[in-house]
């Protein structure tokens, strides 16, 4: 897979709530920088961070509006949708991904935390 295909495969695995498949596409020292919240390192830390949230969603859709790749860097503009107990939560996200050896070594997402928090509480 080329870098854009790897990122797309990662997103599709998240949408299926298949964290094992998603984490198979990252390096052992991957950095996940969820910019307005926190930064973690390694697949186990990503599992700890995302696992409970993904488990709480009955459906997940990450709609990629635009995606571009140059070498091992992929950037996308997305709407991340999570169907939670109170309905859909939608978040506008910009993602930056860097690959090394065909795997994701950096995943950085930018989004508005206040909008996300308001939807979780509403």
TAKA-V23894 format. One record per residue. N is the residue number from 1. RES is the residue in one letter. PSI is psi in degrees with one decimal (* if undefined). D_CENTER is the distance of its C-alpha to the mean C-alpha in Angstrom with 1 decimal. Layout:
{{N | RES | PSI | D_CENTER} {N | RES | PSI | D_CENTER}}
//
This chain:
{{1 | X | 143.4 | 18.4} {2 | X | 170.8 | 18.0} {3 | X | -43.0 | 15.0} {4 | X | -39.9 | 13.9} {5 | X | -36.1 | 14.5} {6 | X | -45.4 | 12.5} {7 | X | -43.1 | 9.2} {8 | X | -41.4 | 10.4} {9 | X | -38.6 | 11.2} {10 | X | -47.9 | 7.9} {11 | X | -44.8 | 6.6} {12 | X | -38.5 | 10.0} {13 | X | -41.6 | 10.0} {14 | X | -43.1 | 7.3} {15 | X | -33.2 | 9.6} {16 | X | -3.6 | 12.4} {17 | X | 33.2 | 11.3} {18 | X | 78.8 | 12.3} {19 | X | -32.9 | 10.6} {20 | X | -45.8 | 13.6} {21 | X | -40.8 | 13.0} {22 | X | -46.3 | 9.4} {23 | X | -18.2 | 10.9} {24 | X | -14.5 | 13.8} {25 | X | 6.6 | 12.1} {26 | X | 157.7 | 11.7} {27 | X | 164.3 | 14.8} {28 | X | -20.5 | 16.7} {29 | X | 24.7 | 16.3} {30 | X | 143.0 | 12.7} {31 | X | 123.0 | 11.9} {32 | X | 109.9 | 8.7} {33 | X | 98.5 | 9.9} {34 | X | 82.0 | 8.7} {35 | X | -52.0 | 11.8} {36 | X | -4.6 | 13.7} {37 | X | -74.0 | 13.3} {38 | X | 168.5 | 13.3} {39 | X | 134.4 | 12.8} {40 | X | 161.7 | 12.9} {41 | X | 135.5 | 14.0} {42 | X | 152.5 | 14.1} {43 | X | -37.9 | 12.6} {44 | X | -37.7 | 14.7} {45 | X | -36.4 | 13.4} {46 | X | -42.9 | 9.8} {47 | X | -44.6 | 11.5} {48 | X | -38.6 | 13.6} {49 | X | -47.9 | 11.1} {50 | X | -30.1 | 8.8} {51 | X | -55.3 | 11.8} {52 | X | -37.6 | 14.0} {53 | X | -44.5 | 11.7} {54 | X | -38.7 | 10.7} {55 | X | -30.3 | 14.4} {56 | X | -8.9 | 15.5} {57 | X | 133.0 | 14.2} {58 | X | -21.1 | 16.6} {59 | X | 150.1 | 14.5} {60 | X | 133.9 | 11.0} {61 | X | 124.8 | 10.8} {62 | X | 103.8 | 8.4} {63 | X | 113.7 | 11.4} {64 | X | 116.6 | 11.4} {65 | X | -38.9 | 14.5} {66 | X | 143.0 | 15.0} {67 | X | 137.6 | 13.8} {68 | X | 151.3 | 16.0} {69 | X | 138.0 | 16.6} {70 | X | 112.9 | 19.3} {71 | X | -125.6 | 20.0} {72 | X | 14.4 | 17.1} {73 | X | 129.1 | 15.1} {74 | X | 136.9 | 12.8} {75 | X | 140.5 | 12.0} {76 | X | 155.7 | 10.8} {77 | X | 125.4 | 11.5} {78 | X | 163.3 | 9.9} {79 | X | 113.7 | 10.9} {80 | X | 123.9 | 8.5} {81 | X | 133.2 | 11.2} {82 | X | 123.6 | 11.9} {83 | X | 110.2 | 15.5} {84 | X | -179.4 | 16.9} {85 | X | -35.5 | 20.6} {86 | X | 3.4 | 21.6} {87 | X | -166.7 | 19.9} {88 | X | 136.9 | 16.9} {89 | X | 130.2 | 14.7} {90 | X | 132.0 | 13.4} {91 | X | 126.3 | 11.5} {92 | X | 126.0 | 12.0} {93 | X | 142.4 | 9.2} {94 | X | 126.0 | 10.0} {95 | X | 141.6 | 7.7} {96 | X | 129.4 | 9.9} {97 | X | 134.3 | 9.7} {98 | X | 133.0 | 13.0} {99 | X | 151.6 | 14.3} {100 | X | 123.1 | 17.4} {101 | X | 31.0 | 19.5} {102 | X | 2.5 | 17.2} {103 | X | 157.8 | 14.3} {104 | X | 119.0 | 11.2} {105 | X | -21.8 | 12.9} {106 | X | 132.1 | 10.9} {107 | X | 112.6 | 7.3} {108 | X | 124.1 | 8.2} {109 | X | 136.1 | 7.1} {110 | X | 128.7 | 10.4} {111 | X | 168.3 | 11.4} {112 | X | 109.1 | 14.6} {113 | X | -38.3 | 14.8} {114 | X | -41.7 | 18.2} {115 | X | -42.6 | 17.2} {116 | X | -48.0 | 14.5} {117 | X | -42.6 | 17.2} {118 | X | -42.0 | 19.9} {119 | X | -37.4 | 18.3} {120 | X | -37.6 | 17.7} {121 | X | -26.2 | 21.3} {122 | X | * | 22.7}}
//
